[in-house]
Amino acid sequence: MKKVFTLATLIFALVLTSTVSAQEFSGIDKSPMDMAAYPTDYKVSEKAVRIIYGRPQLKGRSMEELAPTGKVWRTGANEAPEITFYKDVTFGGKAVKAGTYSLFTIPGGDEWTVILNKNLNQWGSYFYDEAADVARVTVPNGSDAASLEEFSIAFKDAGDGAHLVMGWDKTRVAVPITM
């Protein structure tokens, strides 16, 4: 009787285990999340600024199709990027208090408007609210001979701070940040 009970318990446990391990996980995101921080050296743990963003890819599409000129864009894929300043900064000439903000842009032919917005956890730019803007700066639209398939954000050392550099296709946009 003891053997039958042990065998039944073992079979029951196996059935439950196979159900638990059958959990399905989603596949890899086609626009993966990425992060950039300044200072860029991984050995420096005390960062001044960090941004988390989604990286869309052109995949044969035009940048204009994905980030339309003259319209508020989430500046990446999926959720609007969130940028955290760990101390007060000057962002494109505007004073910004330490904190976390959503980053939006309005792409243009000659210049881009870069927006810091206090509303967080926003999917895309569907619920963008201009009344929640903390700073709006206009920067020139630059270009590069090299084309970037994936939208990318990086920080570049610049005198008394850094430039937040955004690049996609042949477009390059840089916002000065003074710390």
C-alpha positions in Angstrom: 0.0 0.0 0.0 2.9 2.3 0.9 4.4 1.7 -2.6 1.1 2.6 -4.4 0.8 5.8 -2.4 4.4 6.8 -3.1 3.9 6.0 -6.8 0.7 8.0 -7.0 2.3 11.0 -5.2 5.3 10.9 -7.6 3.0 10.8 -10.7 0.9 13.7 -9.2 4.1 15.7 -8.6 5.3 15.1 -12.1 2.0 16.3 -13.6 2.1 19.5 -11.6 5.7 20.1 -12.4 5.2 19.8 -16.2 2.3 22.3 -15.9 4.4 24.8 -14.0 7.4 24.5 -16.4 5.1 24.9 -19.4 5.0 28.6 -18.8 5.3 30.5 -22.1 7.4 33.6 -22.4 7.2 36.2 -25.0 9.8 36.3 -27.7 12.6 38.9 -28.2 11.3 42.4 -28.7 11.8 43.7 -32.2 12.7 47.1 -30.8 14.9 46.2 -27.8 15.3 48.5 -24.8 18.7 50.2 -24.4 20.3 52.6 -22.0 23.0 55.3 -22.2 24.5 57.1 -19.3 27.0 59.9 -18.6 29.8 59.7 -17.7 30.1 56.9 -20.2 32.9 55.0 -18.4 31.4 51.9 -16.8 34.0 52.3 -14.0 32.3 55.5 -12.9 29.3 54.5 -10.8 28.1 58.0 -9.9 26.3 59.0 -13.1 25.0 62.5 -13.8 22.4 61.4 -16.3 20.9 58.2 -17.7 18.3 57.5 -20.4 16.3 54.3 -21.1 14.8 54.0 -24.6 13.5 51.6 -27.2 15.6 51.1 -30.4 13.4 50.9 -33.5 15.0 49.8 -36.8 14.4 51.1 -40.3 14.0 47.7 -41.9 13.5 49.2 -45.3 11.3 52.0 -44.1 12.1 55.7 -44.2 12.8 57.7 -41.1 10.0 60.1 -42.1 7.6 57.2 -42.0 8.5 56.3 -38.4 9.3 59.7 -37.0 7.1 62.2 -39.1 8.4 65.7 -39.6 6.5 68.3 -37.6 4.7 65.8 -35.3 5.5 64.9 -31.6 7.4 61.6 -31.6 8.1 59.3 -28.7 11.8 59.4 -29.6 12.3 55.7 -30.0 10.0 52.7 -29.9 7.3 51.5 -27.5 7.3 53.6 -24.3 8.5 57.2 -24.4 12.2 57.3 -23.2 12.8 58.3 -19.6 15.8 60.4 -18.8 17.0 60.8 -15.3 19.2 63.7 -14.2 20.8 62.9 -10.8 21.6 66.6 -10.2 20.3 70.0 -11.5 21.5 70.6 -15.1 21.1 73.1 -18.0 19.5 71.2 -20.9 19.9 73.0 -24.1 20.1 76.3 -22.3 17.1 75.6 -20.0 17.5 75.0 -16.2 16.2 71.5 -15.3 15.9 70.2 -11.7 17.2 66.7 -10.9 14.5 64.1 -11.6 13.1 61.8 -14.2 11.3 63.0 -17.3 9.8 61.6 -20.5 11.7 62.6 -23.7 9.8 63.6 -26.8 11.0 65.2 -30.0 9.5 67.0 -33.0 11.7 66.1 -36.0 12.2 68.8 -38.6 14.2 69.4 -41.8 16.6 72.0 -40.4 16.0 71.6 -36.6 14.5 69.4 -34.0 12.5 70.4 -30.9 13.5 68.3 -27.9 11.0 68.1 -25.1 11.3 67.1 -21.4 7.9 66.2 -20.0 7.0 65.4 -16.4 4.4 62.7 -17.2 6.1 59.3 -16.9 5.2 55.8 -18.1 3.7 57.0 -21.4 3.2 54.5 -24.3 4.2 56.2 -27.5 3.2 59.8 -27.8 -0.6 59.1 -27.8 -1.2 60.8 -24.5 1.5 63.5 -24.7 0.4 66.6 -22.8 2.2 69.8 -23.7 1.0 71.4 -20.4 3.3 68.9 -18.6 6.4 70.1 -20.5 9.4 71.1 -18.3 11.7 72.2 -21.1 11.5 72.6 -24.9 14.7 73.3 -26.8 15.4 73.7 -30.5 18.6 72.2 -31.9 20.0 72.0 -35.4 19.5 68.9 -37.4 22.9 67.5 -38.4 23.8 64.7 -40.7 26.5 62.0 -41.1 27.7 60.1 -44.1 27.2 56.8 -42.2 23.7 55.5 -41.9 22.4 54.0 -38.7 19.8 51.2 -39.1 18.9 51.3 -35.4 17.8 54.5 -33.6 20.6 55.2 -31.1 21.3 57.6 -28.2 24.7 58.3 -26.8 26.5 60.9 -24.7 29.6 62.7 -25.9 32.0 64.7 -23.6 31.7 68.4 -24.2 33.7 70.9 -22.0 31.6 71.5 -18.9 29.2 68.6 -19.5 28.0 66.4 -22.4 25.9 66.3 -25.5 22.9 64.0 -25.7 23.3 62.7 -29.3 20.5 61.0 -31.1 21.1 59.3 -34.4 19.1 57.4 -37.0 19.6 56.9 -40.7 21.9 59.8 -41.5 20.3 62.3 -39.1 22.2 63.4 -36.0 20.8 65.7 -33.3 22.8 66.9 -30.3 21.5 68.7 -27.2 24.1 70.3 -24.9 23.8 69.4 -21.2 25.8 71.5 -18.7 26.3 70.1 -15.2 
